Amino acid sequence: MKEKIWLSSPHMSGKEMKYIEDAFRKNHVFPLGPNVTGLEEDIVRMTGAGHCTCLSSGTAAIHLALILQGVKQGDEVICSSFTFSASANPIAYQGATPVFVDSEDLTWNMSPDLLEFAIKDRISRGKKPSAIVLVHLYGMPAQLDILMAVANEYQIPVIEDAAESFGSTFDGKSTGTFGEIGVFSFNGNKIITTSGGGAMVSANPEYCRKALFLATQARDAAPHYQHSHIGYNYRMSNICAGIGRGQMEVLADRIAKRRENYFYYREMLAGIPGIAFQNEPDERYFSNHWLTTIVVDPAGTGGITREVLYDALARLDIETRPLWKPMHLQPVFENAPAYTDGTSERLFRNGLCLPSSSNIADEDRKTVVDAIRNILKH
Ligand SMILES: *Cc1c(COP(=O)(O)O)cnc(C)c1O
């Protein structure tokens, strides 16, 4: 039996075990520890961020970032609509209201025009947004120059949700290092993994110090257990961090392979009418191409829709996934304000993520291409 072709699977390097064995040998089987410190140093070196705190997940990192920006009950926080729910859920944890902003066509990320419109409109209604959660979807950097200029003009702090864009850069600078705080995820399906985990980076050492404090049940500096804040158990395990250190040794290879997947699909599916890709708009953008994504226009494919393609590939044991369903269309956020122009809705309706693992076999990648060409009779 042929194995299923997965969308994005973990890809161990073989270097992880030496860090885990070291932790076992020294009985460092607890949260924090030398592997966590080592991984934080690796992340600082790779991203050029000043400081890093590793945490139990990307979601935990977004939650703490919001707390550190002072987001509280009744506040409004602007958030990319076209994203995974983990970008928006922590806003609700704080009792704040997400205000969703739609995407632009170029990068599929937050539209600078709609962002400015939304800020002005919220201010005119009496409430200035407390923060902006800005996502770099599928690894593609958002239009950071323009978006940061808008945020700075209105003096609203930006939290970059770079969960999918670890290793991506804009103008030579790592995503996650443009805003006040940047967030990465090392969940099992991301470009590198700690099995589950995340990190926060910032130029401001206070944010990372406070994040660790809050992630450790907000324990005051006293030998007895004293608490003057509500805390969380959001630390990263020293065992998970060992996996991360082994993964960091091969991050450059993983990025190269994911990008190679994208170039392969783009070349092999070139010239098929009705198929378009998420492309880097110009040389300032460097995407890790975590997932290669296509948009299927039924007007060009002779009526074949994303749904048809998805179902036909699933029958061949090829796992694909529709693009994220925008947050402003989610039942749970139906009452949240949203500034939309149909862009993310159209991408969601027609978009599909292709198998993009860094350990995908060459023949499997060819199987995917042949299947798509066959379904589209090309
Ligand atoms: C994966 C992901 C997260 C959450 O990360 P976890 O580590 O799974 O909590 C947040 N935002 C986006 C856009 C993601 O893709």
The ligand as an ORCA input file, in Angstrom:
! r2SCAN-3c Opt
* xyz 0 1
  C       0.097     27.622     14.497
  C      -0.368     29.015     14.599
  C      -0.548     29.671     15.835
  C      -0.517     28.977     17.151
  O       0.571     28.281     17.496
  P       0.461     27.046     18.538
  O       1.898     26.811     18.863
  O      -0.181     25.918     17.799
  O      -0.321     27.488     19.717
  C      -0.893     31.003     15.829
  N      -1.098     31.678     14.686
  C      -0.960     31.097     13.488
  C      -1.191     31.920     12.276
  C      -0.628     29.747     13.399
  O      -0.546     29.157     12.190
*
